[in-house]
Amino acid sequence: MDRNYWEKIAPGYNDEIFDVLKNDTKGIIRKAIAKASSPDAVVMDMGCAVGKWLPLLSPSFKKVIAVDISAKNLSIAKKLYPALENVEYVRADLSSASAKFPKADVLLCVNAILTDSMKKRNAFFSNISSSLKKEGSLILVVPSLESWLLSRIIQRKYKIDKGLFNEKISPKKGLEKYNSIQDGNADIDNVSTKHYLQDELSLLLAKEKLVVEKIQKIEYDWSTEFVNKPKWLQTPKPWDWLCVARKK
């Protein structure tokens, strides 16, 4: 997932990319933002894409810094929300070790650290730490590896959407997938995407001097995983991880 990928996706972003804001039906992320908000604080949306969170952030903070790797994403966001005068748009590669960002009191990062490159992920987490002021708050959402595994187990056991899941792959491809899953990389729409274990997430943030205050599930309907969801399949539900942490 490099800049070219996101530039290509940008025009059809709403159709191509899962809408966390819409599917967080319990408003868990909204509540975390509300708790961290202040009329005197600066918030940075790291990986803002087409700016879905900006109308929520703008009234709650003194200034919003919207950062994304895609110039097309930022252009779309500007056109969608011209009335948000306290938003500054910055095009930057958040997974670059040489990138520099202004400091913020609050960081929001929703399903942006998805690259299957460990080197790039390490740089992204380092940039989060360096961009956050002391005692600042991080609101982070990432895909759950536990949820991905649960979905695959249920799919295989009950043969849900059988025609959509390829059971036969070459030995070479099988080895590639075996090595990928050991890094927590699993395919979403045939794109290798980083998923996180709960304890892994705590460890990653601790290494960046970020103290985890809360980790909880953002649960979704099973229709987000399966086309032909069985009526009996209700709970447990698939989920992303929401992590709230503070810079020490």
Summary of the structure (lengths in Angstrom):
residues: 248
radius of gyration: 18.2
end to end distance: 30.7
largest distance: 56.7
contacts: 745
relative contact order: 0.14
helix: 40%
strand: 28%
